[in-house]
Amino acid sequence: MHAFRSHKCNELNASNVGDTVRLSGWVHRVRDHGGILFIDLRDHYGITQILADEDSPVFRELEKVRSEWVIRIDGTVMARAPDLVNSNLSTGEVEIFIRDMEVLGASEELPLPVFGEPDYPEEIRLKYRFLDLRREGMHNRMMLRSNVVSSIRKRMEGIGFNEFQTPIITASSPEGARDFLIPSRMHPGKFYALPQAPQQFKQMMMISGFDKYFQIAPCFRDEDPRADRSPTDFYQLDMEMSFVTQQDIFDTIEPVITGIFEEFSDKTVNTDIPQISYKDAALWYGSDKPDLRNPIKMEIVSEHFAGSGFKIFASILEQDGTEVRAIPAPTGGSRKFCDRMNKFAQQEGLPGMGYIFWREKTADAVAQQLGIKVKEAQAMLKSGEVEGGMEAAGPLAKNIGPERTEAIRQQLGLKVGDAAFFLGGKPKSFEAVAGRARNIIGKELGLTDESRFEFCWIVDFPIFEKDETTGKIDFEHNPFSMPQGGMEALNGDPLKVLGYQYDLACNGYELISGAIRNHKLDMMYKAFGIAGYDEAEVEKRFGGMVKAFKFGAPPHGGCAAGIDRIVMLLANEENIREVIMFPMNQRAEDLMMEAPGEVTNEQLRELGLRIIPQD
């Protein structure tokens, strides 16, 4: 018999009754039933119940065993009584009577529970991640991640892509985030960098003649943490193709991503993916990664407030580049809900958020309108002498009057019991808050369909933006994107130049970002020139790509999909650390390995470095 096991802890069933078997694993749970010990033995594959009574030769030794000890047992497979069969376990028909036992690894008292899924402090969980990973939920999520990556590889290879690896140590390159720098011992005073992405390498692969590339690529960025972003490193499905258009990229990657979601989730997945311009996404959803499970679309309603009695919006609209937008809120027509959303806007740093809600016409309103007593109005409404219907309520309604409020209601398609919220100013000053408000409204009012994955492409990103303070033109998005309209577009107004750049959003998260690349050196120089970089600076920063573009570069494009976020969505988690095996905490610290840590003076001398104390 094998030194440690004849079977795994998920394999035994009624067909094995009477067999002598050997199992090894962790003691998941111990139950003492007065003279009979029951132990759930767990390994990577499953759980088997084992037992011993006082007739077992190892009963006294078994009494010493505690949770999470690693043991090896020999025993005989027995059938459980019919009323004791556990249908939740693959081994639930049987149990093992122990005849021999060896402790392979004892455990100290646990600093956190392994059994069950308790809500335990994250700092402790990360410090003892090797224990946290023993929990069933964590174990299942890591296996989900492994299976997702395996499926991605098979799908990409199945459509003709080849996997190549790119360097982990490379040159520093400004790609939108801070680099992790590595000092060179052999070249004092010079530094390598960990790659933010394989961007330049994969483009040079296309120039080298490799038509379809992919990689499960590690990427390193010194970023501030968020719930959906690791502060140090992450993995992405990186891909690039030659001689393709934007639509070719979409047609290639869509079946891979939607297929993964269909394979690993029972939620509905939309496979007819809409394409929404960046401009429309900002207007309708206040975000370039909209959650389309929420049906709410924001609209411009400036005309109804221009010259109105609501002086705040009226005066705002007298300034250039301003507008008023409405967030419809079907079924949100209560003052309590409206006040709560107004408070949300204030907490987000805005003065507030105006609102109107529509309700059945009240006797008070009829009395005020006709100059009669409320009781008379009640009687007239009841008899039908006065028509009921709806009325607009809230501070804005009083200020702009019934004609304007009715026009707003009709534009937004609202009815009794509905509401609308309003924000005004230059769109960039309130767009993000409006987008978050839209998400909250959708969830709180039950409008967001949680049973779906809703994908959409965001396209037509602007390449340039203007700093409102300095007036300087700089890149708003990927500087390597091919401008729509080519050189002619670059010779015009830079703020109107759109790129062949695209993101795939799902349920409010960006899953994919990519572009058709600007493979023409003259256009690349021109684009960087608009942003204030002369040719010498471009060659200094991107020397490898500039050199490659001089020797015949094909049209090419690609994208990268965030594996961590994909798994996070499939696992129905909101924190990306729940789907990463060994994540950093929010301060970019590895509590388990105690990184970052100090180094010795000898190591610093080898690298020609000196630590300057912080004030």
Order of alpha helices (4+ residues) and beta strands (2+ residues): beta-beta-beta-alpha-beta-beta-alpha-alpha-alpha-beta-beta-beta-alpha-beta-beta-alpha-beta-beta-alpha-beta-alpha-beta-alpha-beta-alpha-alpha-beta-alpha-beta-alpha-beta-beta-beta-beta-beta-alpha-beta-beta-beta-alpha-alpha-alpha-beta-alpha-alpha
